[in-house]
Amino acid sequence: MDGLRIGFPGGEAEAVRGVSFELAAGEAFALVGESGAGKSLTARALLGMVPREATVRGRVLLDGGPVTPADLGRRIAWIPQDAMSALSPVHRVENQLAFSIRSVTRTGRREARSAARRALAAVGLGPEAAGAYPHALSGGMRQRAVIAMALVNGPALVVADEPTTALDPERQEAVLTLLRERCAAAGATLLLVSHDLPAVRRHADRVAVMYAGRITELGSAEQVLERPVAPYTRGLLASLPRTGLPRRARLPVLAGAPPAPGAGGAGCGFAPRCPGADDLCRRAEPTLRTVDARAVACHHPSEEATA
């Protein structure tokens, strides 16, 4: 992705502003940030699923070539937040996977059904679940079925947009672990959109932190989430609950609120909320530059360890 910009009619500024990153084969890459940061819109640009009224500029390439609608379901797979939105309520689970296989290959019905059952078995779903309708499965089982469907045709890239939002914490961890393991086994690159920083720390190789439509910090998950240098990243991490705090102690919070998507304004988008902002921050928008082996868009980056 090179210089991605996405704007909407009536917006003062673009909702996604000059986002660039490369994905390595087989890696797990996460986009994180508050709601409205532009992370889901950025991911949807990879899928060609931005709203029709949007104006899209920049380049989105897969293996050096442009992404086309025909790539979705073949070279690129999508895992949405709610598994029920990806599964037909009137078809058995194995039949849906078999149809997905036959939509991109010339596989016969019986062979496609066998392949579907193997794909479901790989995510821990046996014949009983395979032959069931989605409503008969638990939320975790449905999400496993969606993972199997995403991987059944051997995509190069899997885009997972908040794939565990509807699950309880225990099932969230199990599904993310399974997703990472199955992508790694298939040699597929995983792009994970998430607001769950601890989960990203456990499951991602690299992470990009987005704010107001731009990347504010990008590097290895260990670097960015253990030793952040951007004030916004530090603020996000400081606000996370953690053990060892005194009883009734209040967690630090980021003052103010993020700008509305597409809102304009001069200078750094985070300046109104940043305790270290000065006249330069309010006047000039920072560009990404290399600091301590990661990219950061901040005029005054400062490393500060995170508990």
C-alpha positions, 0 to 999 in steps of 0.5 A: 500500500503506497500513499493511500488517501480516502475522502468523502463528499463534504469532508474537510479533510480525507478520512485516510491520509497518505497511509503506506506500508508493506506486508511480508509474506507469512507475517501478522501485521496489526492496525490499531487505534481508537474508533474513527482512526481509519484502520477499518477503512484502510483494511477495506481498501485492500479488499476493494470494499470502500463505499462507492461515494468515496474518492480513493487515491494511492496504490494498493498492490498484491505481489506487485500487481493491482488488486481486482474484484476477482481477487476477493475470495481467491488471493485475498480473504476477509474475516468480519467482526460478526461471523453471522454476517459472513455465513448464510443462515439457510445453508449448512456450514460444509455446503457453504465452504464447498460452494466457496471452493467450487466458485474458484475451482472446477472441483466436483461436488463430492470432492469439494464437500470432502475438502470443506470437511477437511478445512473445518476439521483443521479448525476443530469442527467435526462432522456434526458441526460441519453438517449444521446450520450456523444458528446451531453453533456457538459464537466461537464455533461460527468464527472458526467456520469463518476462519476455515472458509477464509483459508479454504482456497489458499489466499495470500492475504487474510484481512481480519477486521475485529474478528473477535468482538462478539466473543467473550475473552476466553474465546477471543484468545482461542480464536486469535491463536487459531487464526494465527496458527492456521495462517502460519501453516498456510503461509498466508499473511494476516492483516489484523484490525484491532483495538485490543493492544494486549492481544496484538502484543501476543499475536502480531509481528508488526503493528501500525498505530493509526490516529486521525487517518494517519500512521503515527507509529509503525514497527515491531510489536515488541518495539511499539507496544513495549517501548513506544516513542509517540505520545499517542501510543504511550497514552493508549498503553497507559490507559490499559488495566493492569495488575498491581494497582492500588484499590480504586486507583484511577487509570490515566486517560487520554484527555479530549476525543479524537477528531471526527473522520474527515475533520480538517485542521492544521498541525499534528492531529493529536496536538489538542490532546497531547500534553507535550504539544507546542507551537510547532505541533499546532502549526506543522503536521509531522511526517513519518521518520525513523526513530530507534528502528521504527517509523514515527510521525511526531515532532518530539518523540520520546521513548518511555517504557510501558509496564 
